[in-house]
Amino acid sequence: MKETIKVFRIIIYIVGVFFLVMSFSVFDLDGSIWERVGGYLINSSPGIALILINYFLRKRHLLLGIILILAAIASIMFFDLYENIIDKIFVILFVPVPLFASGIIYIIYHTKYSDGQYD
């Protein structure tokens, strides 16, 4: 099960890096360099938050699992994934599904293997 946790931790990092890379599209817009940098920081903040949460809560499996499930629900609402599902299948498969699955795995790991103790 520890290998599964490591795989899902890497998947969360990949989703965070996906947000960071997709934020580079801000530099195609008009405006000064500072407006572009500010836009990049705003657009990349979900990815930065996901990476930092995954790093700092790597030993707190229950809390990380709950936060990841909440992030999956928030991403469904933010990206309007409940509307026109067929057109947004790539976003559904790459953002909320890995977050929700990893949240479930972290909660299962906590309830089965940690006995309420933190490593």
The first five atom37 places (N, CA, C, CB, O) and aatype in JSON, in Angstrom:
{
  "aatype": [12, 11, 6, 16, 9, 11, 19, 13, 1, 9, 9, 9, 18, 9, 19, 7, 19, 13, 13, 10, 19, 12, 15, 13, 15, 19, 13, 3, 10, 3, 7, 15, 9, 17, 6, 1, 19, 7, 7, 18, 10, 9, 2, 15, 15, 14, 7, 9, 0, 10, 9, 10, 9, 2, 18, 13, 10, 1, 11, 1, 8, 10, 10, 10, 7, 9, 9, 10, 9, 10, 0, 0, 9, 0, 15, 9, 12, 13, 13, 3, 10, 18, 6, 2, 9, 9, 3, 11, 9, 13, 19, 9, 10, 13, 19, 14, 19, 14, 10, 13, 0, 15, 7, 9, 9, 18, 9, 9, 18, 8, 16, 11, 18, 15, 3, 7, 5, 18, 3],
  "atom_mask": [
    [1, 1, 1, 1, 1],
    [1, 1, 1, 1, 1],
    [1, 1, 1, 1, 1],
    [1, 1, 1, 1, 1],
    [1, 1, 1, 1, 1],
    [1, 1, 1, 1, 1],
    [1, 1, 1, 1, 1],
    [1, 1, 1, 1, 1],
    [1, 1, 1, 1, 1],
    [1, 1, 1, 1, 1],
    [1, 1, 1, 1, 1],
    [1, 1, 1, 1, 1],
    [1, 1, 1, 1, 1],
    [1, 1, 1, 1, 1],
    [1, 1, 1, 1, 1],
    [1, 1, 1, 0, 1],
    [1, 1, 1, 1, 1],
    [1, 1, 1, 1, 1],
    [1, 1, 1, 1, 1],
    [1, 1, 1, 1, 1],
    [1, 1, 1, 1, 1],
    [1, 1, 1, 1, 1],
    [1, 1, 1, 1, 1],
    [1, 1, 1, 1, 1],
    [1, 1, 1, 1, 1],
    [1, 1, 1, 1, 1],
    [1, 1, 1, 1, 1],
    [1, 1, 1, 1, 1],
    [1, 1, 1, 1, 1],
    [1, 1, 1, 1, 1],
    [1, 1, 1, 0, 1],
    [1, 1, 1, 1, 1],
    [1, 1, 1, 1, 1],
    [1, 1, 1, 1, 1],
    [1, 1, 1, 1, 1],
    [1, 1, 1, 1, 1],
    [1, 1, 1, 1, 1],
    [1, 1, 1, 0, 1],
    [1, 1, 1, 0, 1],
    [1, 1, 1, 1, 1],
    [1, 1, 1, 1, 1],
    [1, 1, 1, 1, 1],
    [1, 1, 1, 1, 1],
    [1, 1, 1, 1, 1],
    [1, 1, 1, 1, 1],
    [1, 1, 1, 1, 1],
    [1, 1, 1, 0, 1],
    [1, 1, 1, 1, 1],
    [1, 1, 1, 1, 1],
    [1, 1, 1, 1, 1],
    [1, 1, 1, 1, 1],
    [1, 1, 1, 1, 1],
    [1, 1, 1, 1, 1],
    [1, 1, 1, 1, 1],
    [1, 1, 1, 1, 1],
    [1, 1, 1, 1, 1],
    [1, 1, 1, 1, 1],
    [1, 1, 1, 1, 1],
    [1, 1, 1, 1, 1],
    [1, 1, 1, 1, 1],
    [1, 1, 1, 1, 1],
    [1, 1, 1, 1, 1],
    [1, 1, 1, 1, 1],
    [1, 1, 1, 1, 1],
    [1, 1, 1, 0, 1],
    [1, 1, 1, 1, 1],
    [1, 1, 1, 1, 1],
    [1, 1, 1, 1, 1],
    [1, 1, 1, 1, 1],
    [1, 1, 1, 1, 1],
    [1, 1, 1, 1, 1],
    [1, 1, 1, 1, 1],
    [1, 1, 1, 1, 1],
    [1, 1, 1, 1, 1],
    [1, 1, 1, 1, 1],
    [1, 1, 1, 1, 1],
    [1, 1, 1, 1, 1],
    [1, 1, 1, 1, 1],
    [1, 1, 1, 1, 1],
    [1, 1, 1, 1, 1],
    [1, 1, 1, 1, 1],
    [1, 1, 1, 1, 1],
    [1, 1, 1, 1, 1],
    [1, 1, 1, 1, 1],
    [1, 1, 1, 1, 1],
    [1, 1, 1, 1, 1],
    [1, 1, 1, 1, 1],
    [1, 1, 1, 1, 1],
    [1, 1, 1, 1, 1],
    [1, 1, 1, 1, 1],
    [1, 1, 1, 1, 1],
    [1, 1, 1, 1, 1],
    [1, 1, 1, 1, 1],
    [1, 1, 1, 1, 1],
    [1, 1, 1, 1, 1],
    [1, 1, 1, 1, 1],
    [1, 1, 1, 1, 1],
    [1, 1, 1, 1, 1],
    [1, 1, 1, 1, 1],
    [1, 1, 1, 1, 1],
    [1, 1, 1, 1, 1],
    [1, 1, 1, 1, 1],
    [1, 1, 1, 0, 1],
    [1, 1, 1, 1, 1],
    [1, 1, 1, 1, 1],
    [1, 1, 1, 1, 1],
    [1, 1, 1, 1, 1],
    [1, 1, 1, 1, 1],
    [1, 1, 1, 1, 1],
    [1, 1, 1, 1, 1],
    [1, 1, 1, 1, 1],
    [1, 1, 1, 1, 1],
    [1, 1, 1, 1, 1],
    [1, 1, 1, 1, 1],
    [1, 1, 1, 1, 1],
    [1, 1, 1, 0, 1],
    [1, 1, 1, 1, 1],
    [1, 1, 1, 1, 1],
    [1, 1, 1, 1, 1]
  ],
  "atom_positions": [
    [[0.81, -1.2, 0.0], [0.0, 0.0, 0.0], [0.86, 1.26, 0.0], [-0.93, 0.0, 1.2], [0.44, 2.3, -0.51]],
    [[2.06, 1.17, 0.57], [2.94, 2.35, 0.56], [3.35, 2.72, -0.85], [4.18, 2.09, 1.42], [3.53, 3.89, -1.16]],
    [[3.51, 1.71, -1.72], [3.85, 2.01, -3.11], [2.69, 2.73, -3.79], [4.2, 0.72, -3.86], [2.92, 3.63, -4.61]],
    [[1.46, 2.34, -3.47], [0.3, 3.0, -4.03], [0.24, 4.45, -3.59], [-0.99, 2.28, -3.63], [-0.07, 5.34, -4.39]],
    [[0.55, 4.71, -2.33], [0.58, 6.08, -1.82], [1.64, 6.89, -2.56], [0.86, 6.09, -0.3], [1.4, 8.05, -2.9]],
    [[2.8, 6.29, -2.81], [3.85, 7.0, -3.54], [3.42, 7.33, -4.97], [5.14, 6.17, -3.56], [3.71, 8.42, -5.47]],
    [[2.73, 6.4, -5.61], [2.26, 6.62, -6.98], [1.25, 7.76, -7.01], [1.64, 5.34, -7.56], [1.32, 8.64, -7.87]],
    [[0.31, 7.75, -6.07], [-0.69, 8.82, -6.04], [-0.07, 10.15, -5.63], [-1.82, 8.46, -5.1], [-0.55, 11.2, -6.07]],
    [[0.96, 10.14, -4.82], [1.65, 11.39, -4.48], [2.29, 11.98, -5.74], [2.73, 11.15, -3.38], [2.23, 13.19, -5.96]],
    [[2.89, 11.13, -6.56], [3.49, 11.59, -7.82], [2.42, 12.11, -8.76], [4.29, 10.45, -8.49], [2.63, 13.11, -9.45]],
    [[1.26, 11.45, -8.8], [0.16, 11.9, -9.66], [-0.32, 13.28, -9.23], [-1.01, 10.9, -9.61], [-0.62, 14.12, -10.08]],
    [[-0.39, 13.53, -7.92], [-0.8, 14.85, -7.44], [0.22, 15.9, -7.86], [-0.97, 14.85, -5.91], [-0.16, 16.99, -8.28]],
    [[1.51, 15.58, -7.75], [2.54, 16.51, -8.22], [2.39, 16.78, -9.72], [3.94, 15.97, -7.92], [2.57, 17.92, -10.15]],
    [[2.06, 15.78, -10.5], [1.89, 15.95, -11.94], [0.71, 16.87, -12.23], [1.68, 14.59, -12.63], [0.79, 17.72, -13.12]],
    [[-0.4, 16.71, -11.48], [-1.55, 17.6, -11.67], [-1.17, 19.03, -11.31], [-2.77, 17.12, -10.82], [-1.58, 19.97, -11.99]],
    [[-0.4, 19.21, -10.24], [0.06, 20.55, -9.87], [0.94, 21.17, -10.93], [0.0, 0.0, 0.0], [0.79, 22.36, -11.24]],
    [[1.85, 20.39, -11.49], [2.72, 20.89, -12.56], [1.89, 21.19, -13.81], [3.84, 19.86, -12.88], [2.21, 22.12, -14.55]],
    [[0.84, 20.41, -14.05], [-0.06, 20.69, -15.17], [-0.66, 22.09, -15.04], [-1.18, 19.62, -15.24], [-0.72, 22.84, -16.02]],
    [[-1.1, 22.44, -13.83], [-1.63, 23.79, -13.61], [-0.56, 24.85, -13.87], [-2.18, 23.93, -12.18], [-0.83, 25.89, -14.46]],
    [[0.66, 24.58, -13.42], [1.74, 25.55, -13.61], [2.07, 25.75, -15.09], [2.99, 25.09, -12.87], [2.27, 26.87, -15.54]],
    [[2.1, 24.66, -15.84], [2.43, 24.75, -17.26], [1.3, 25.44, -18.04], [2.7, 23.36, -17.84], [1.56, 26.24, -18.93]],
    [[0.06, 25.11, -17.71], [-1.06, 25.73, -18.41], [-1.17, 27.23, -18.11], [-2.37, 25.03, -18.03], [-1.79, 27.97, -18.87]],
    [[-0.58, 27.67, -17.03], [-0.63, 29.08, -16.67], [0.27, 29.94, -17.55], [-0.24, 29.26, -15.23], [0.13, 31.16, -17.56]],
    [[1.17, 29.33, -18.29], [2.05, 30.1, -19.18], [1.29, 30.76, -20.32], [3.13, 29.2, -19.75], [1.83, 31.62, -21.0]],
    [[0.03, 30.36, -20.54], [-0.76, 30.97, -21.62], [-1.05, 32.43, -21.34], [-2.07, 30.21, -21.81], [-1.45, 33.16, -22.25]],
    [[-0.85, 32.88, -20.12], [-1.05, 34.29, -19.76], [-0.09, 35.19, -20.51], [-0.88, 34.49, -18.24], [-0.42, 36.34, -20.8]],
    [[1.08, 34.7, -20.84], [2.08, 35.54, -21.49], [1.74, 35.85, -22.94], [3.42, 34.87, -21.42], [2.44, 36.65, -23.57]],
    [[0.69, 35.24, -23.49], [0.23, 35.58, -24.84], [-0.7, 36.78, -24.85], [-0.47, 34.39, -25.45], [-1.0, 37.3, -25.92]],
    [[-1.15, 37.23, -23.7], [-2.1, 38.34, -23.62], [-1.39, 39.68, -23.71], [-2.89, 38.27, -22.32], [-0.17, 39.78, -23.57]],
    [[-2.17, 40.71, -23.96], [-1.63, 42.06, -24.0], [-1.47, 42.59, -22.59], [-2.54, 43.0, -24.83], [-2.16, 42.15, -21.67]],
    [[-0.56, 43.52, -22.43], [-0.34, 44.14, -21.13], [1.14, 44.22, -20.84], [0.0, 0.0, 0.0], [1.98, 43.7, -21.57]],
    [[1.44, 44.9, -19.74], [2.85, 45.03, -19.37], [3.36, 43.71, -18.8], [3.04, 46.18, -18.33], [2.59, 42.79, -18.53]],
    [[4.66, 43.65, -18.63], [5.26, 42.42, -18.12], [4.79, 42.13, -16.7], [6.79, 42.51, -18.15], [4.64, 40.97, -16.32]],
    [[4.56, 43.18, -15.92], [4.12, 42.98, -14.53], [2.7, 42.47, -14.47], [4.24, 44.27, -13.74], [2.35, 41.69, -13.58]],
    [[1.85, 42.9, -15.41], [0.5, 42.37, -15.48], [0.52, 40.9, -15.88], [-0.36, 43.17, -16.47], [-0.27, 40.1, -15.38]],
    [[1.42, 40.56, -16.77], [1.55, 39.15, -17.18], [2.07, 38.28, -16.05], [2.47, 39.03, -18.4], [1.57, 37.17, -15.83]],
    [[3.07, 38.78, -15.33], [3.62, 38.01, -14.2], [2.56, 37.86, -13.11], [4.89, 38.71, -13.62], [2.41, 36.79, -12.52]],
    [[1.82, 38.94, -12.85], [0.74, 38.86, -11.87], [-0.34, 37.88, -12.31], [0.0, 0.0, 0.0], [-0.85, 37.11, -11.49]],
    [[-0.68, 37.89, -13.6], [-1.65, 36.93, -14.13], [-1.16, 35.51, -14.03], [0.0, 0.0, 0.0], [-1.93, 34.59, -13.75]],
    [[0.14, 35.32, -14.26], [0.7, 33.98, -14.12], [0.62, 33.5, -12.68], [2.16, 33.97, -14.59], [0.26, 32.35, -12.43]],
    [[0.94, 34.37, -11.74], [0.89, 33.98, -10.33], [-0.54, 33.65, -9.9], [1.45, 35.09, -9.45], [-0.76, 32.72, -9.12]],
    [[-1.49, 34.4, -10.4], [-2.89, 34.12, -10.07], [-3.34, 32.81, -10.7], [-3.8, 35.28, -10.53], [-3.99, 31.99, -10.05]],
    [[-3.0, 32.61, -11.98], [-3.43, 31.39, -12.66], [-2.71, 30.14, -12.14], [-3.19, 31.52, -14.14], [-3.28, 29.05, -12.17]],
    [[-1.5, 30.29, -11.67], [-0.76, 29.12, -11.2], [-0.97, 28.85, -9.71], [0.71, 29.31, -11.47], [-0.46, 27.85, -9.2]],
    [[-1.71, 29.69, -9.02], [-1.89, 29.5, -7.58], [-2.55, 28.16, -7.21], [-2.71, 30.62, -7.03], [-2.17, 27.6, -6.19]],
    [[-3.52, 27.62, -7.98], [-4.03, 26.29, -7.62], [-2.95, 25.21, -7.7], [-5.19, 25.91, -8.52], [-2.91, 24.31, -6.86]],
    [[-2.09, 25.28, -8.71], [-1.02, 24.3, -8.83], [0.0, 24.43, -7.72], [0.0, 0.0, 0.0], [0.46, 23.42, -7.18]],
    [[0.35, 25.67, -7.37], [1.3, 25.89, -6.27], [0.7, 25.39, -4.96], [1.67, 27.38, -6.16], [1.38, 24.74, -4.17]],
    [[-0.58, 25.7, -4.74], [-1.24, 25.25, -3.51], [-1.3, 23.73, -3.45], [-2.66, 25.84, -3.42], [-1.08, 23.15, -2.39]],
    [[-1.6, 23.09, -4.56], [-1.67, 21.62, -4.59], [-0.32, 21.0, -4.3], [-2.19, 21.15, -5.96], [-0.23, 20.03, -3.54]],
    [[0.72, 21.53, -4.87], [2.07, 21.0, -4.63], [2.48, 21.22, -3.18], [3.09, 21.67, -5.58], [3.02, 20.31, -2.55]],
    [[2.23, 22.41, -2.64], [2.61, 22.69, -1.25], [1.79, 21.86, -0.25], [2.43, 24.17, -0.95], [2.34, 21.37, 0.73]],
    [[0.5, 21.71, -0.5], [-0.33, 20.89, 0.39], [0.14, 19.45, 0.35], [-1.82, 20.97, -0.02], [0.24, 18.8, 1.39]],
    [[0.43, 18.95, -0.84], [0.92, 17.56, -0.96], [2.25, 17.38, -0.24], [1.05, 17.17, -2.43], [2.5, 16.33, 0.35]],
    [[3.11, 18.38, -0.3], [4.41, 18.26, 0.34], [4.29, 18.34, 1.87], [5.35, 19.34, -0.18], [4.83, 17.5, 2.58]],
    [[3.59, 19.35, 2.36], [3.56, 19.57, 3.81], [2.66, 18.59, 4.55], [3.11, 20.97, 4.1], [2.85, 18.37, 5.74]],
    [[1.69, 17.99, 3.87], [0.8, 17.03, 4.53], [1.09, 15.59, 4.11], [-0.65, 17.38, 4.23], [0.2, 14.75, 4.15]],
    [[2.3, 15.32, 3.71], [2.62, 13.99, 3.22], [2.52, 12.91, 4.29], [4.0, 13.98, 2.64], [2.37, 11.73, 3.96]],
    [[2.6, 13.27, 5.56], [2.47, 12.3, 6.65], [1.07, 12.28, 7.26], [3.49, 12.6, 7.73], [0.75, 11.38, 8.03]],
    [[0.25, 13.25, 6.93], [-1.11, 13.36, 7.47], [-2.09, 12.87, 6.42], [-1.43, 14.84, 7.9], [-2.71, 13.67, 5.71]],
    [[-2.24, 11.56, 6.31], [-3.0, 10.97, 5.22], [-4.48, 11.3, 5.27], [-2.82, 9.49, 5.23], [-5.08, 11.55, 4.22]],
    [[-5.08, 11.31, 6.44], [-6.51, 11.59, 6.52], [-6.8, 13.03, 6.11], [-7.02, 11.33, 7.94], [-7.71, 13.28, 5.32]],
    [[-6.06, 13.96, 6.65], [-6.27, 15.37, 6.31], [-6.0, 15.63, 4.83], [-5.37, 16.26, 7.17], [-6.75, 16.36, 4.19]],
    [[-4.95, 15.04, 4.3], [-4.63, 15.21, 2.88], [-5.73, 14.61, 2.01], [-3.28, 14.55, 2.55], [-6.1, 15.18, 0.99]],
    [[-6.25, 13.45, 2.41], [-7.33, 12.82, 1.65], [-8.58, 13.68, 1.62], [0.0, 0.0, 0.0], [-9.2, 13.81, 0.57]],
    [[-8.95, 14.27, 2.75], [-10.13, 15.12, 2.8], [-9.91, 16.38, 1.95], [-10.45, 15.51, 4.26], [-10.81, 16.78, 1.21]],
    [[-8.74, 16.98, 2.05], [-8.45, 18.19, 1.26], [-8.47, 17.87, -0.23], [-7.08, 18.78, 1.66], [-8.95, 18.68, -1.03]],
    [[-7.96, 16.71, -0.63], [-7.95, 16.35, -2.05], [-9.35, 16.12, -2.58], [-7.09, 15.11, -2.28], [-9.66, 16.49, -3.71]],
    [[-10.21, 15.5, -1.78], [-11.6, 15.31, -2.21], [-12.3, 16.66, -2.34], [-12.36, 14.39, -1.21], [-13.05, 16.88, -3.29]],
    [[-12.07, 17.56, -1.39], [-12.65, 18.9, -1.49], [-12.1, 19.66, -2.7], [-12.37, 19.69, -0.2], [-12.83, 20.4, -3.35]],
    [[-10.81, 19.47, -3.0], [-10.23, 20.11, -4.19], [-10.84, 19.55, -5.46], [-8.7, 19.93, -4.21], [-11.04, 20.28, -6.43]],
    [[-11.14, 18.24, -5.48], [-11.79, 17.65, -6.66], [-13.18, 18.23, -6.85], [-11.86, 16.12, -6.52], [-13.57, 18.55, -7.97]],
    [[-13.93, 18.38, -5.76], [-15.26, 18.96, -5.86], [-15.18, 20.43, -6.29], [-16.0, 18.85, -4.51], [-15.98, 20.88, -7.11]],
    [[-14.22, 21.16, -5.74], [-14.05, 22.56, -6.13], [-13.66, 22.69, -7.6], [-13.0, 23.24, -5.24], [-14.1, 23.62, -8.27]],
    [[-12.83, 21.78, -8.09], [-12.44, 21.85, -9.5], [-13.62, 21.54, -10.42], [-11.28, 20.88, -9.79], [-13.71, 22.09, -11.51]],
    [[-14.51, 20.67, -9.98], [-15.71, 20.4, -10.77], [-16.57, 21.66, -10.88], [-16.54, 19.24, -10.15], [-17.08, 21.98, -11.95]],
    [[-16.71, 22.37, -9.77], [-17.5, 23.6, -9.78], [-16.77, 24.73, -10.54], [-17.81, 24.04, -8.34], [-17.4, 25.47, -11.3]],
    [[-15.47, 24.86, -10.34], [-14.71, 25.94, -10.97], [-14.66, 25.82, -12.48], [-13.3, 25.97, -10.41], [-14.83, 26.81, -13.2]],
    [[-14.43, 24.61, -12.98], [-14.31, 24.39, -14.42], [-15.66, 24.13, -15.09], [-13.39, 23.24, -14.69], [-15.69, 23.87, -16.29]],
    [[-16.76, 24.19, -14.34], [-18.11, 23.91, -14.86], [-18.16, 22.55, -15.56], [-18.55, 25.01, -15.84], [-18.68, 22.42, -16.66]],
    [[-17.62, 21.55, -14.9], [-17.54, 20.22, -15.52], [-18.87, 19.48, -15.48], [-16.49, 19.39, -14.83], [-19.0, 18.42, -16.1]],
    [[-19.85, 20.01, -14.79], [-21.17, 19.39, -14.76], [-21.99, 19.78, -15.99], [-21.91, 19.78, -13.49], [-23.06, 19.21, -16.21]],
    [[-21.52, 20.72, -16.77], [-22.18, 21.12, -18.0], [-21.38, 20.61, -19.2], [-22.35, 22.66, -18.06], [-20.16, 20.76, -19.24]],
    [[-22.06, 20.02, -20.16], [-21.44, 19.59, -21.41], [-20.23, 18.68, -21.15], [-21.0, 20.81, -22.23], [-19.1, 19.0, -21.51]],
    [[-20.49, 17.56, -20.54], [-19.46, 16.64, -20.06], [-18.59, 16.1, -21.21], [-20.1, 15.48, -19.31], [-17.38, 15.96, -21.05]],
    [[-19.18, 15.8, -22.33], [-18.45, 15.19, -23.44], [-17.34, 16.11, -23.95], [-19.4, 14.84, -24.58], [-16.25, 15.64, -24.29]],
    [[-17.6, 17.41, -24.0], [-16.59, 18.35, -24.5], [-15.44, 18.55, -23.51], [-17.24, 19.69, -24.8], [-14.35, 18.97, -23.9]],
    [[-15.68, 18.27, -22.25], [-14.67, 18.53, -21.22], [-14.11, 17.23, -20.63], [-15.27, 19.38, -20.11], [-13.66, 17.22, -19.48]],
    [[-14.13, 16.17, -21.39], [-13.7, 14.87, -20.87], [-12.22, 14.87, -20.49], [-13.97, 13.78, -21.89], [-11.84, 14.22, -19.51]],
    [[-11.38, 15.58, -21.25], [-9.95, 15.62, -20.92], [-9.72, 16.28, -19.57], [-9.17, 16.37, -22.01], [-8.93, 15.79, -18.76]],
    [[-10.41, 17.38, -19.33], [-10.26, 18.08, -18.05], [-10.78, 17.22, -16.92], [-10.99, 19.43, -18.08], [-10.2, 17.19, -15.83]],
    [[-11.89, 16.52, -17.15], [-12.46, 15.64, -16.12], [-11.48, 14.53, -15.77], [-13.8, 15.04, -16.59], [-11.28, 14.23, -14.6]],
    [[-10.87, 13.93, -16.78], [-9.95, 12.81, -16.53], [-8.62, 13.26, -15.94], [-9.7, 12.06, -17.81], [-7.94, 12.46, -15.29]],
    [[-8.24, 14.51, -16.15], [-6.92, 14.92, -15.69], [-6.93, 15.72, -14.41], [-6.27, 15.71, -16.74], [-5.9, 15.78, -13.73]],
    [[-8.05, 16.34, -14.04], [-8.04, 17.15, -12.82], [-8.84, 16.5, -11.68], [-8.6, 18.53, -13.12], [-8.22, 16.07, -10.7]],
    [[-10.19, 16.41, -11.75], [-10.9, 15.92, -10.56], [-10.77, 14.41, -10.32], [-12.33, 16.27, -10.68], [-10.78, 13.98, -9.17]],
    [[-10.66, 13.62, -11.36], [-10.58, 12.16, -11.16], [-9.31, 11.76, -10.39], [-10.61, 11.44, -12.5], [-9.43, 11.0, -9.43]],
    [[-8.11, 12.23, -10.76], [-6.94, 11.87, -9.96], [-6.98, 12.43, -8.54], [-5.69, 12.35, -10.64], [-6.53, 11.78, -7.6]],
    [[-7.53, 13.64, -8.38], [-7.62, 14.21, -7.03], [-8.58, 13.4, -6.16], [-8.07, 15.68, -7.1], [-8.28, 13.1, -5.01]],
    [[-9.74, 13.06, -6.72], [-10.72, 12.29, -5.96], [-10.19, 10.89, -5.65], [-12.04, 12.2, -6.73], [-10.34, 10.41, -4.52]],
    [[-9.59, 10.24, -6.63], [-9.06, 8.88, -6.42], [-7.95, 8.88, -5.38], [-8.55, 8.29, -7.73], [-7.91, 8.0, -4.52]],
    [[-7.05, 9.85, -5.46], [-5.97, 9.89, -4.47], [-6.5, 10.24, -3.09], [-4.9, 10.9, -4.9], [-5.98, 9.74, -2.09]],
    [[-7.52, 11.09, -3.0], [-8.13, 11.38, -1.71], [-8.73, 10.14, -1.08], [0.0, 0.0, 0.0], [-8.57, 9.91, 0.12]],
    [[-9.42, 9.33, -1.88], [-9.99, 8.08, -1.38], [-8.89, 7.12, -0.93], [-10.86, 7.4, -2.46], [-9.0, 6.5, 0.13]],
    [[-7.83, 7.01, -1.71], [-6.72, 6.11, -1.35], [-6.05, 6.55, -0.05], [-5.68, 6.06, -2.49], [-5.73, 5.72, 0.79]],
    [[-5.85, 7.85, 0.12], [-5.24, 8.35, 1.35], [-6.13, 8.06, 2.57], [-4.98, 9.86, 1.24], [-5.63, 7.69, 3.63]],
    [[-7.43, 8.23, 2.42], [-8.34, 7.95, 3.53], [-8.35, 6.47, 3.86], [-9.76, 8.44, 3.21], [-8.35, 6.09, 5.03]],
    [[-8.36, 5.62, 2.84], [-8.32, 4.17, 3.07], [-7.01, 3.78, 3.75], [-8.47, 3.4, 1.73], [-7.01, 2.97, 4.68]],
    [[-5.92, 4.35, 3.31], [-4.63, 4.05, 3.93], [-4.62, 4.46, 5.39], [-3.5, 4.76, 3.18], [-4.11, 3.73, 6.24]],
    [[-5.19, 5.61, 5.69], [-5.22, 6.07, 7.08], [-6.07, 5.14, 7.95], [-5.76, 7.5, 7.15], [-5.66, 4.8, 9.06]],
    [[-7.23, 4.73, 7.45], [-8.11, 3.93, 8.28], [-7.6, 2.5, 8.44], [-9.5, 3.91, 7.69], [-7.84, 1.88, 9.48]],
    [[-6.9, 1.96, 7.46], [-6.44, 0.57, 7.55], [-5.07, 0.39, 8.18], [-6.43, -0.02, 6.21], [-4.84, -0.59, 8.88]],
    [[-4.16, 1.32, 7.92], [-2.78, 1.07, 8.26], [-2.16, 1.97, 9.33], [-1.99, 1.17, 7.06], [-1.11, 1.64, 9.87]],
    [[-2.79, 3.08, 9.63], [-2.1, 3.97, 10.55], [-2.61, 3.88, 11.98], [-2.22, 5.37, 10.07], [-1.97, 4.42, 12.88]],
    [[-3.73, 3.23, 12.24], [-4.3, 3.05, 13.57], [-4.47, 4.38, 14.3], [-3.43, 2.13, 14.4], [-4.32, 4.44, 15.52]],
    [[-4.78, 5.43, 13.56], [-4.99, 6.73, 14.16], [-3.72, 7.46, 14.54], [0.0, 0.0, 0.0], [-3.79, 8.59, 15.02]],
    [[-2.58, 6.85, 14.34], [-1.29, 7.48, 14.66], [-0.69, 8.07, 13.39], [-0.31, 6.45, 15.3], [-0.89, 7.54, 12.29]],
    [[0.03, 9.15, 13.54], [0.73, 9.73, 12.42], [2.15, 9.17, 12.38], [0.75, 11.27, 12.5], [2.79, 8.99, 13.42]],
    [[2.63, 8.91, 11.17], [3.97, 8.32, 11.02], [5.05, 9.27, 11.48], [4.23, 7.94, 9.58], [6.23, 8.93, 11.42]]
  ]
}
